[in-house]
Amino acid sequence: MHKTHSGVFSPAINMPPTVQPSVRETAFNCPYCFALTTQHWYDLYTKQISTEARLPFVADADYEMNLLATREFSEEQKKEVLDWVRKLQAGLVLIRATHEVERLSKADNLHLSQCYNCKKIAVWVYDRLLFPISKAGAQPNADLPEDISRDFEEAREIVSASPRGAAALLRLCVQKLCKHLGEKGKSVDEDIACLVAKGLNPLVQQSLDIVRVIGNEAVHPGVIDLKDDRDTALRLFDLVNAIAEQMISHPKVVHGMYAKLPEAKRKAIETRDKTL
């Protein structure tokens, strides 16, 4: 068993560690290239647009045509500027050095992170990754039932923009998973206790306590808790997978291995078990 970054225990496997993008990390898996590498953080400073149009610059098709037609730049300069324009048109966020230092105001709660590997820039508001729009959280266990897997994937899609919504979906996943495993599916507290009695690692139950899913201040599955944050949601992803791994995937592997034993060996084991 090994402990994930969010505190949930799962079987040790030979996979590189995954660090979810977070404002509390200086290295994580890049939302663009997915490499686990250093991320450089930037503060933002603003200056009110003072041009006649009073609108932000947008590198549209007309701007590109004017650039190609102008004689102010050499062909080499045009190529360099055109490369910059096409990156803007693709929706990428770029950092460009300027000499303007006067009358700048700091933009609080708005952050940029730049990947050391691919150099691309991500945009954050408070602790939420707004751009690029990407899924976060662990991938669903392949043995999860289809309807639970759909809820899990939807939670991955919205966790950056709405951690509370993702946490509500994941609590619903826990409830559905307990029901799939033969429990009543009404009280997560009671269902998990029954699963522990059937072999679920007690550490998973402790993980439920950590994320405030059970206890005196229990939140009903599928209900948004105003106290939920991104870290809570990420722990719930690992929790759903930990239950599925121990109660579905591991028994599936063991049963598959047992079925491959020679029939004579299996009969000998069954005879032995009957005499115990």
C-alpha positions in Angstrom: 0.0 0.0 0.0 1.1 3.5 -0.6 -0.3 6.9 0.3 -1.5 9.3 -2.4 -0.9 13.0 -2.3 -4.3 13.5 -0.9 -3.9 11.1 2.0 -5.9 8.1 0.6 -4.2 4.7 0.6 -4.2 2.5 -2.5 -2.2 -0.5 -3.7 1.3 0.3 -4.8 1.8 0.2 -8.5 4.7 1.1 -10.7 3.5 4.4 -12.0 5.1 7.8 -11.9 3.6 10.1 -9.2 0.8 12.5 -10.3 0.7 16.0 -8.8 -2.5 17.9 -9.6 -2.1 21.5 -10.7 -2.5 23.7 -7.6 -1.6 27.2 -6.4 0.1 25.5 -3.5 2.6 23.7 -5.6 5.8 24.8 -7.4 5.8 21.6 -9.4 2.9 19.7 -10.8 1.7 17.8 -13.9 1.3 20.5 -16.6 -2.3 20.9 -17.8 -0.9 21.3 -21.4 1.9 18.7 -21.8 1.2 16.7 -18.6 4.9 16.6 -17.7 5.6 16.6 -13.9 7.9 19.6 -13.8 8.7 23.0 -12.2 6.1 25.7 -12.6 7.0 29.4 -12.5 4.4 31.7 -10.9 3.8 35.3 -11.9 2.1 38.3 -10.3 0.0 40.4 -12.7 0.1 44.2 -12.9 -2.5 46.2 -14.9 -2.7 49.5 -16.7 -6.0 50.9 -17.9 -6.3 50.9 -21.7 -6.0 54.4 -23.0 -6.2 54.0 -26.7 -9.0 55.7 -28.6 -11.0 52.5 -28.9 -10.7 51.8 -25.2 -10.9 48.1 -26.0 -8.4 45.2 -25.6 -6.2 44.3 -28.5 -7.4 41.2 -30.4 -5.2 39.7 -33.1 -7.9 39.0 -35.6 -7.7 38.1 -39.3 -7.7 41.8 -40.4 -4.7 42.5 -38.2 -2.9 39.5 -39.7 -3.6 40.7 -43.2 -2.3 44.2 -42.4 0.8 42.7 -40.9 1.5 40.7 -44.1 1.0 43.8 -46.3 3.1 46.2 -44.2 6.5 47.4 -45.3 7.5 48.5 -41.9 9.0 45.1 -41.0 11.6 42.9 -42.7 10.5 39.5 -43.7 12.3 38.0 -40.7 10.5 40.5 -38.4 7.2 39.6 -40.0 7.8 36.0 -39.5 8.5 36.5 -35.8 5.5 38.8 -35.3 3.3 36.4 -37.3 4.3 33.6 -35.0 3.3 35.7 -32.0 -0.1 36.6 -33.7 -1.0 33.0 -34.5 -0.3 32.0 -30.9 -2.7 34.7 -29.8 -5.3 33.6 -32.3 -5.0 30.0 -30.9 -6.1 31.4 -27.6 -2.8 31.0 -25.8 -1.7 33.4 -23.0 1.7 35.0 -23.6 4.1 37.1 -21.6 5.7 40.0 -23.5 8.3 42.3 -22.0 7.5 46.0 -22.1 9.2 49.2 -20.9 6.0 50.6 -19.3 6.5 50.7 -15.5 4.4 53.8 -14.6 0.8 53.8 -13.2 0.6 50.1 -12.9 -1.8 48.5 -10.4 -1.4 44.9 -9.1 -4.2 42.4 -10.0 -4.9 40.4 -6.8 -6.3 36.9 -6.9 -5.3 36.6 -10.6 -2.2 34.4 -11.2 -0.3 32.9 -14.1 1.8 29.7 -14.0 4.3 28.8 -16.7 5.5 25.3 -17.4 9.3 24.8 -17.4 8.9 22.0 -20.0 6.5 23.4 -22.7 6.6 27.1 -21.7 2.8 27.5 -22.0 0.9 29.6 -19.5 -2.1 28.7 -17.3 -4.5 31.2 -15.9 -5.8 31.0 -12.3 -8.4 33.0 -10.3 -8.0 32.5 -6.5 -7.1 28.7 -6.4 -9.1 27.7 -9.6 -7.5 26.8 -12.8 -9.5 28.6 -15.5 -7.4 28.1 -18.6 -6.6 25.8 -20.2 -10.0 24.1 -19.6 -8.9 20.6 -18.7 -9.9 17.7 -16.5 -8.4 17.4 -13.0 -8.3 14.7 -10.4 -7.4 11.0 -10.8 -8.7 9.1 -13.7 -11.6 6.7 -12.8 -10.8 3.1 -11.9 -11.5 1.1 -15.1 -13.7 -1.3 -13.1 -16.2 1.3 -12.0 -19.7 0.8 -13.3 -20.5 2.9 -16.3 -23.0 5.3 -14.6 -20.5 5.9 -11.7 -17.7 6.5 -14.2 -19.8 9.1 -16.0 -20.4 11.0 -12.8 -16.7 10.7 -11.9 -15.6 12.1 -15.3 -18.1 15.0 -15.0 -16.6 15.8 -11.6 -13.1 15.9 -13.3 -14.5 18.3 -15.9 -15.9 20.8 -13.4 -13.5 20.5 -10.4 -11.4 23.5 -11.3 -14.4 25.8 -11.9 -16.7 24.4 -9.2 -14.9 22.3 -6.5 -18.2 22.2 -4.5 -20.1 20.8 -7.5 -17.4 18.2 -8.1 -17.4 17.1 -4.4 -21.2 16.7 -4.5 -20.9 14.5 -7.6 -18.2 12.4 -6.0 -20.2 11.9 -2.8 -23.0 10.6 -5.1 -20.4 8.2 -6.6 -19.5 6.9 -3.2 -23.2 6.3 -2.5 -23.8 4.5 -5.8 -20.6 2.5 -5.4 -21.7 1.3 -2.0 -25.1 0.3 -3.4 -23.3 -1.5 -6.3 -21.3 -3.5 -3.7 -24.5 -4.8 -2.1 -25.1 -2.1 0.6 -28.3 -0.2 1.1 -27.0 3.0 -0.5 -28.8 5.3 1.9 -26.3 6.0 4.7 -22.7 6.3 3.5 -21.6 6.0 7.2 -23.3 2.6 7.6 -22.4 1.4 4.1 -18.7 2.0 4.6 -18.8 0.3 8.0 -20.3 -2.8 6.4 -17.7 -2.7 3.6 -14.9 -2.5 6.2 -16.4 -5.6 7.9 -16.2 -7.3 4.4 -12.5 -6.4 3.9 -12.3 -2.8 2.9 -9.2 -1.2 4.4 -10.1 0.8 7.5 -7.8 3.6 6.3 -10.4 4.3 3.6 -13.0 4.9 6.4 -10.5 7.3 8.0 -10.2 9.1 4.7 -14.0 9.6 4.7 -13.6 11.2 8.1 -10.9 13.5 6.9 -13.1 14.9 4.1 -16.1 15.3 6.3 -18.3 12.9 4.4 -19.4 11.2 7.6 -19.8 12.2 11.2 -22.0 14.6 13.1 -21.8 17.1 10.3 -22.5 14.7 7.5 -23.3 16.0 4.1 -25.9 14.0 2.1 -24.6 12.5 -1.1 -25.1 14.8 -4.1 -25.6 17.9 -1.8 -23.2 20.8 -2.2 -21.3 21.7 1.0 -20.3 25.4 1.1 -17.2 24.4 3.0 -15.9 22.1 0.2 -12.8 23.3 -1.6 -10.5 21.9 -4.4 -8.4 19.8 -2.0 -11.5 18.2 -0.6 -12.7 17.3 -4.0 -9.3 15.9 -5.1 -9.3 13.6 -2.0 -12.7 12.3 -2.9 -11.5 11.3 -6.4 -8.8 9.1 -4.7 -11.4 7.8 -2.2 -13.8 6.5 -4.9 -10.9 4.8 -6.7 -9.5 3.3 -3.4 -12.9 1.7 -2.7 -13.2 0.4 -6.3 -9.6 -0.9 -6.3 -10.0 -2.9 -3.1 -13.6 -4.1 -3.5 -13.8 -4.7 -7.3 -10.4 -4.7 -9.1 -8.3 -6.7 -6.6 -10.9 -9.5 -6.2 -11.3 -9.5 -10.0 -7.6 -10.1 -10.4 -7.5 -12.8 -7.7 -10.5 -14.6 -9.1 -8.9 -14.5 -12.6 -5.7 -16.0 -11.3 -7.6 -18.7 -9.4 -9.6 -19.6 -12.5 -6.4 -20.2 -14.4 -5.2 -22.9 -11.9 -5.4 -26.5 -13.2 -8.7 -28.1 -12.5 -7.2 -30.7 -10.3 -5.5 -28.1 -8.1 -8.7 -26.2 -7.7 -10.6 -29.3 -6.7 -7.9 -30.1 -4.2 -8.2 -26.6 -2.7 -12.0 -26.9 -2.6 -11.8 -30.3 -0.8 -9.3 -28.9 1.7 -11.6 -25.9 2.4 -14.6 -28.2 3.0 -12.6 -30.1 5.7 -11.6 -27.0 7.6 
